[in-house]
Amino acid sequence: MNRMIGLWAHPRSRSTILERVFIERGDFEVFHEPFAHMAFDEHSAIPHGDLNGGMPRDYSGIKAMLRDARQRAHVFHKDMAYHCLAPLKADAEFLLEQQNIFIIRDPARAILSHHAVFAQMPAHAIGHQALYEIFRKVRRLTGKVPYVINAEDLASRPELTLRRLCDHLQLDFMPEALSWAATCPEQWKAWRSWHRDAENSTTITPGTAHFDERPLHADPRLVAYFQLHRPFYARMNQFTQQG
């Protein structure tokens, strides 16, 4: 039986660069945010490219597509929990048939990065709260703490972080998958404007050492977003695999 791995994330969590590693591995069929197609269409305000790519537009159809792909290959899919929160929370069967991993990033950094791409983002789209709800659901279903990666560990210690993840997933570690040609994978094209840095990268690199939080604290709306999502980040961060 082929395997399915679900990487659950929030926006601007470095999840796409982790997905790129799985694209480079070559032993998984990789899906980039398939559940976004039930959350958005060509009329949505969120920046997007062509969303008329023949993808299913409802939860059941997207799930069936992933299951069909699993019949022919191992599957890796990355998505934002807030895209499909209600049906996913109610779907124990789907969550239990895959290996679920989670990635988080300090909401101050994630919010400012998100704001730079889509200033009109709504509060729920920051995503930490929805991600925590799925984390709790998987924990209840499995009786185990799900695997959580902190984005700063991935950026600062990519090889160690990926080795530990591969150990957890019982996958061979492929060091060659940590480098690539700067290009836009086909999976990213509908959301290309969100992934310019990842598209132009050739490996996983640390972020800038200095982080200026002043723009966050200067905007009451962003402060409210931070205050809402920070507790969910803190609850998950205590379970990350690296300190």
N, C-alpha and C positions, 0 to 999 in steps of 0.2 A: 504494500500500500504506500503510495506516495505521501509525502509529508506536506503540511501546510503550517506556515509560520505567519502570525499576525503581529505586526509592529504597530502599537497604538500610541498616538502622539497628540500633542497640541501644536498649533502653528508656531513656526520659528523656533523649533526645538532641536534643530540639526538632524531631524529624522530623515531628510532627503539625502544627506551625505552618507548616512548609514545605509539607506536603501541603495545608494550607488555601489557600495561594497558588494551587496548581493547581486546587483546587475553584473559586476565584474567577475564574480565567482563563476557564473555560467552554468551552475547546476540547479538553478531555480528559474521558473517563469515568474517574473516580477510584475506586480500591478501597483501603479502609483495612484493612491487615493481613489479607488473605484467608487467608494460610497459618497464622494463629493458629487457624483452625478445624480444622486437623489436629493442633495441639498441645494444644488444650484442648476440654473439653465442659462441659455444665452442671453436672457433678459436680466440676470442678476447683476447687482451693482458691483460685486466683488470683481477685481481685475482678473480677466481670463482670456484665453485664446478661443479656438474653435472647440466647442463642447458637443458638436454634432458628430462624434466619432464612432457612432454605432454602439455605444455602451448602453447597457440597461439603465433605466432611470428610476427604478424602484428597488426597495430593499431585497425583496424575494428574488428579483431578476439578477441583481448583482451577486447575491449569495450563490445562486445557481451557476452563474458564470465562473466563480472561483472554484466551485465544486467540480464543474466540468473540466476546468483546467487541471485540477488535481488528478483526474483520470489519466492524463497523458504526461504529467511532469510534477516534480516538487513545486510548490507554490509559496511565494513570499508576497504578502501584500502589506502596504503601509497606508494608514489612514488616520484621520482625526476622529477621536471618539465622539465629538459633538456633531459630526455629520450624520450619525445614525444612532444617537444615544438611546432613544426610547425602544426601537425594535431590537437593538443589540442587547440591551439589558434584559429583555424578555426572552432572549434566544439562547438558553443554556446549551442546547444541542450544538449550535454552531461554535460557541466559545469552547466547549469541551472537545471538539474534534480537531483543534489546532493547538499549537504552542503559542501562547500569548506573551509578548514581551512589551515593555513600556519604556519610553524615554521622556525625560522631563528637563526643563531648563528654568533657571531663576526667572520668575515672571517679570521682574524689572527689565531684564535684557530682552525677553521675548516680546513684551508689550511694545517697547520702543522699536524693535525690529519690525514688528507687525504694523505699527503705526506708519512707519516709513513707506510701506507698500500700499496700505489700505487705511487711510486716516479715519474712514467712516465705520470702522469695524464695530460691531455690537459687543456688549459685555460678554455674552455667552461664548463668542468666538475666540476669546483668549484661550479657553479650552481646558484649563487645569481642573476645573470642577467636574466637567464631563469625564475627563480622563480618570480622575479619582473614583468616580462612580463605577466605571468599568473595572478598574483595579480591584475595588471592593467586591464586585460581583464575581470576578475570577477567583479571588481568594476564598470566597464562600463556597464556590462550586468545587474547587480542587482541594480545599483544606490546607493549601500551601501559599506562602507569600510569593506573588508573581515576581519575575525578574525585572528589575528597574535599573536603567542606565541614566546617569546624570550627563547632560550634554557637555559640561565642562570637562569631565573625565574623558569623554570621547575625543574632544578637541585637543586636550593636552597630552593624553596618553593613548593614542589610537591603537597601537599594536597590542598593548596589555589589555585594553578594554575589549578588543575584538577577540583576543585569545580566550579571555574569560567567558565571553558570550558564546563562542564556539564550544567551549567545554560544557557550558550549561545546555546548549542545544544538541550536543553530541554530533557536532559537525567537524570535519577536518578544517584546521586553520589554513587559509591560503594567503600567505604574505603578498603574493602578486596581485591580490584583489584590492590592496590598499593604494594602488596607483593606477592612473588611467589617462587617456587623452582628453584634453579639454574639448568637450562637445556636449550637445544636448541630446540625451537619450530620447528615443521615441515616446516613452511613457510620460515624459515631462511636458510635452509640447502644448497641451491644453492650459497648463499653468506656468508657462515659461517665465513670465515676468516675476514670479515669486522665487525663481531659482537661478538667478543670474550668477551669483557667487559660486554656487555649486556647479553650474554649467562651465564656468571658466576655471574651475579648480583642476588640479592634477593629482591631488591627494588630500587627506584630512589635515588641516592646519589649525593651530591655536588661534583664538580670537585676539583682539587687541588687548594688551595688558591693562590699559586704562579704560575704565568704563565711566562715563559721565551720566549720572542719574538726574542731573538738574532738569532736563526737559520733561522727565516723568513728573517730578514734584511741582513743576510749574503749571501743570495742566490738571485741574480738579477732576476731570473725567478720567484721565489715566490713573490718577491716584486712587480713585474709587475702584477702578478695574484691578489695580494692584492689591488693594485691601481685600477685595472679594476673593481673589485667586491665591494669594500668598499662603493661607492656611492649608489649602489642598496640596500645594507644592511641598510645604514643610512635612506634611504627613507621609507623602510618598518618598521624600528625600531620605528619610530615616532608614529606608529599605534599599537604598542604592548599593551596588556591589563594590564600589570603591569609595574611600573617604577623600 
